[in-house]
Amino acid sequence: MLTSYDRNYLRISLPAALEGVLMIFLSNADIVMVGTLGTGAIAAVSIFTQPRMMLLTVARSVAAAVTILIAERFGQDRHDTYGDVLKKTMVLVAVVLGLAHVAFFFHLDGILLWMGAQEDYLPDAMIYGLWTLPAVFVTSITNLMQAVMFGRGESMSVLSINIQGNVVNVVLNALLIFGLGPFPALGVLGAALGTIGGSLWSLFLTVRTLREWGIFRQGSYRLTRAYLREFLGVFGGIFSEQGFERIGMVLYTRMVAELGTAAYAVHSIAMNFCDFYYNFCNGMGKASTVLAGHNRDAVKREEWRRYLWTGMRWSLIFSTIAFLLTYVFRAEIFGVYSSDPDLLPLGSLIIAYVAAVSFPEACQMVCAGILRASGKTTQVAAYCFISITILRPIITYIFIYELHMGLEGAWLSLALDQTTRAVCAAILLRGVCRNRGEVSLHSP
């Protein structure tokens, strides 16, 4: 039987989790449409992913910090201060990310070449990148505004808005890439324009919702030292964590790519499928952040503890379901992505690793979410740096090059990284519980 804590946790976590899963589905539909233009078009669109992620790493770190600040104010019943947080942070984002986007605009060709772009598809990559950069900036602003919604626990509003925006993106892609009806066939440019249209629609819906809530009538755009100290104290740890993860993934992916085309193809398929549950877990992590922030005050110690265990319990339930479905149907799952019978044995093995990773992946993301909202962003960044940036590349190198374990060694390294982070997060969370007057982490 569901308790009130279960219902409230699922009310926030499920929309956030499903949003991540649906975004992956829609993103795959986007790639499928571009893929009909040929290999060069796929490469031209895909090569912009890393510059885009570099910019969005900053934006998402800002959004995560704002979510925590809003959640704290929600728990303290300071509902008239949401607009002040939003406006002041928008000034920072407009200046810092605005300058970053301008720099990327003027140096995009060099950035793409540094990322590995080839001369044969560089012109199409430039067309797509130059037109998509404004959409990335719009998405950054939208993420910031939606952080206010998440902080209030309104994840269903975010889910609805982002689904509509991505549907607009897919529809515009279909019209502008292929030239359906009266629309011209623009190819890669059409894909970029579709992205712009979808991001603008999401921004419009987000602004309309916040206006209806009266958020823009609150606060001031003028930056203050007090706010900068508060914001940067939260943002610094989160951004460090995101940056360490990005560096670690680049090093890890580079070593895996050197295993050869077949192994890298299997790895790419496994990572693509792994993203579905990763994004689902991310939604649970966001819910844990929000609810821990709502109940951070000492007088709400019991509610904080109960939501901690509610999040842990549901992460175990969903991980068990994900593990069983993935492990039992691992051959069928791999077959959806590839019909090459030579790849199936290795692919089935690696998908089994994807299934096993479900448990530490969910655990560490839920725990990290609670830790961030409890003022432990620096500690989370520290263990992420040690595990992702230092230990994972070293262990991957040993497994691949010294022990000759191939792709299986790379995924064993990933599983150890996730487990290490889960253990570190659990240990830190135990310390937080003790500081809040709890003598142990035994479930009630």
CORBEL-V464956 format. One record per residue. N is the residue number from 1. RES is the residue in one letter. NEAR is the number of other C-alpha atoms within 8 Angstrom. D_FIRST is the distance of its C-alpha to the first C-alpha in whole Angstrom. Layout:
# CORBEL-V464956
N:RES:NEAR:D_FIRST  N:RES:NEAR:D_FIRST
This chain:
# CORBEL-V464956
1:M:2:0  2:L:6:4  3:T:6:6  4:S:6:10  5:Y:10:11  6:D:9:9  7:R:9:10  8:N:8:14  9:Y:14:14  10:L:8:13  11:R:10:16  12:I:13:18  13:S:15:18  14:L:10:18  15:P:12:21  16:A:18:23  17:A:14:22  18:L:11:23  19:E:13:26  20:G:13:27  21:V:12:26  22:L:9:28  23:M:10:31  24:I:10:32  25:F:8:32  26:L:11:34  27:S:8:36  28:N:8:37  29:A:9:38  30:D:10:40  31:I:9:42  32:V:8:42  33:M:11:44  34:V:15:46  35:G:10:47  36:T:6:49  37:L:10:52  38:G:8:52  39:T:7:52  40:G:9:54  41:A:14:51  42:I:12:48  43:A:10:50  44:A:15:51  45:V:13:48  46:S:7:46  47:I:12:48  48:F:11:47  49:T:8:44  50:Q:8:45  51:P:9:47  52:R:10:44  53:M:8:41  54:M:8:44  55:L:12:44  56:L:10:40  57:T:11:39  58:V:10:41  59:A:14:39  60:R:11:36  61:S:12:36  62:V:11:38  63:A:13:34  64:A:11:32  65:A:12:34  66:V:16:34  67:T:14:30  68:I:14:30  69:L:12:33  70:I:13:31  71:A:16:28  72:E:12:29  73:R:13:31  74:F:12:28  75:G:12:27  76:Q:8:30  77:D:6:30  78:R:9:33  79:H:7:33  80:D:7:36  81:T:10:37  82:Y:14:35  83:G:13:38  84:D:11:40  85:V:12:38  86:L:12:39  87:K:12:42  88:K:12:43  89:T:9:42  90:M:11:43  91:V:10:46  92:L:9:46  93:V:11:44  94:A:8:47  95:V:8:50  96:V:8:48  97:L:13:47  98:G:10:50  99:L:8:52  100:A:9:50  101:H:12:50  102:V:8:54  103:A:8:55  104:F:9:53  105:F:9:54  106:F:6:58  107:H:8:57  108:L:11:55  109:D:8:57  110:G:7:58  111:I:10:54  112:L:14:53  113:L:9:56  114:W:7:55  115:M:8:52  116:G:7:54  117:A:11:54  118:Q:7:57  119:E:6:60  120:D:6:60  121:Y:12:57  122:L:12:57  123:P:8:58  124:D:10:55  125:A:15:53  126:M:11:55  127:I:10:55  128:Y:14:51  129:G:12:51  130:L:10:53  131:W:12:51  132:T:12:48  133:L:11:48  134:P:10:48  135:A:12:45  136:V:11:43  137:F:11:44  138:V:11:43  139:T:10:40  140:S:11:40  141:I:12:40  142:T:11:37  143:N:11:35  144:L:15:36  145:M:13:35  146:Q:11:32  147:A:12:31  148:V:13:31  149:M:13:29  150:F:14:27  151:G:15:27  152:R:10:26  153:G:11:23  154:E:10:24  155:S:13:23  156:M:10:23  157:S:8:27  158:V:12:28  159:L:12:26  160:S:8:28  161:I:11:31  162:N:10:32  163:I:11:31  164:Q:10:34  165:G:13:36  166:N:12:36  167:V:10:36  168:V:12:39  169:N:14:40  170:V:12:40  171:V:9:42  172:L:14:44  173:N:16:45  174:A:11:45  175:L:13:48  176:L:17:50  177:I:15:50  178:F:11:51  179:G:12:53  180:L:10:51  181:G:5:53  182:P:5:55  183:F:8:54  184:P:9:56  185:A:11:55  186:L:11:54  187:G:11:53  188:V:13:51  189:L:11:52  190:G:13:50  191:A:15:47  192:A:12:48  193:L:13:48  194:G:15:45  195:T:12:43  196:I:13:45  197:G:11:44  198:G:14:40  199:S:14:40  200:L:11:42  201:W:11:40  202:S:13:37  203:L:12:39  204:F:8:40  205:L:9:36  206:T:12:35  207:V:9:38  208:R:8:38  209:T:8:34  210:L:11:35  211:R:9:38  212:E:7:36  213:W:6:34  214:G:8:37  215:I:10:37  216:F:9:41  217:R:6:42  218:Q:11:41  219:G:12:43  220:S:8:46  221:Y:9:47  222:R:5:49  223:L:8:48  224:T:6:48  225:R:6:48  226:A:6:45  227:Y:8:43  228:L:9:45  229:R:8:44  230:E:8:40  231:F:11:40  232:L:8:42  233:G:8:40  234:V:11:37  235:F:12:38  236:G:10:41  237:G:13:38  238:I:15:36  239:F:12:39  240:S:9:40  241:E:13:37  242:Q:10:37  243:G:9:41  244:F:13:41  245:E:12:38  246:R:8:41  247:I:9:44  248:G:13:42  249:M:9:41  250:V:8:44  251:L:9:46  252:Y:11:43  253:T:8:44  254:R:8:47  255:M:10:48  256:V:12:45  257:A:10:48  258:E:7:51  259:L:10:49  260:G:7:51  261:T:7:50  262:A:7:48  263:A:11:46  264:Y:12:45  265:A:8:44  266:V:12:41  267:H:11:40  268:S:8:40  269:I:10:38  270:A:13:36  271:M:8:35  272:N:8:35  273:F:8:32  274:C:9:31  275:D:9:31  276:F:11:28  277:Y:11:25  278:Y:10:27  279:N:11:27  280:F:14:23  281:C:14:23  282:N:14:25  283:G:16:23  284:M:17:20  285:G:15:23  286:K:13:24  287:A:14:21  288:S:17:21  289:T:15:24  290:V:16:24  291:L:13:21  292:A:14:23  293:G:15:26  294:H:12:24  295:N:12:23  296:R:13:27  297:D:8:28  298:A:6:29  299:V:4:27  300:K:9:24  301:R:11:24  302:E:6:20  303:E:8:19  304:W:12:21  305:R:9:19  306:R:10:16  307:Y:13:16  308:L:11:18  309:W:9:16  310:T:11:13  311:G:12:16  312:M:11:17  313:R:8:13  314:W:8:13  315:S:14:17  316:L:11:17  317:I:8:14  318:F:8:16  319:S:11:19  320:T:10:19  321:I:8:18  322:A:11:22  323:F:12:23  324:L:9:23  325:L:9:24  326:T:13:27  327:Y:10:28  328:V:6:28  329:F:8:30  330:R:12:32  331:A:10:35  332:E:7:34  333:I:9:33  334:F:14:36  335:G:9:38  336:V:7:37  337:Y:7:39  338:S:7:42  339:S:6:43  340:D:6:46  341:P:6:46  342:D:5:47  343:L:10:44  344:L:11:42  345:P:8:42  346:L:8:42  347:G:12:39  348:S:11:37  349:L:9:37  350:I:14:36  351:I:14:33  352:A:11:32  353:Y:11:32  354:V:11:30  355:A:12:28  356:A:9:28  357:V:10:28  358:S:13:25  359:F:12:23  360:P:12:26  361:E:13:26  362:A:15:23  363:C:12:23  364:Q:15:26  365:M:13:25  366:V:18:22  367:C:15:24  368:A:11:27  369:G:13:25  370:I:15:24  371:L:16:28  372:R:13:30  373:A:14:28  374:S:10:29  375:G:7:33  376:K:9:33  377:T:13:34  378:T:9:37  379:Q:8:36  380:V:14:34  381:A:13:37  382:A:9:39  383:Y:10:37  384:C:13:36  385:F:12:40  386:I:9:41  387:S:12:38  388:I:14:39  389:T:13:42  390:I:10:44  391:L:10:42  392:R:15:41  393:P:12:44  394:I:8:46  395:I:9:44  396:T:13:44  397:Y:10:48  398:I:9:48  399:F:14:45  400:I:13:47  401:Y:9:51  402:E:7:51  403:L:7:49  404:H:8:50  405:M:10:46  406:G:10:46  407:L:12:43  408:E:9:41  409:G:12:42  410:A:13:41  411:W:10:37  412:L:9:37  413:S:12:39  414:L:9:36  415:A:12:33  416:L:9:35  417:D:12:35  418:Q:12:31  419:T:11:31  420:T:9:33  421:R:13:32  422:A:14:28  423:V:9:30  424:C:9:32  425:A:13:29  426:A:10:27  427:I:8:30  428:L:9:31  429:L:11:27  430:R:10:27  431:G:8:31  432:V:10:29  433:C:13:26  434:R:10:29  435:N:7:31  436:R:8:28  437:G:6:29  438:E:8:26  439:V:6:28  440:S:7:26  441:L:7:23  442:H:4:21  443:S:4:17  444:P:3:16
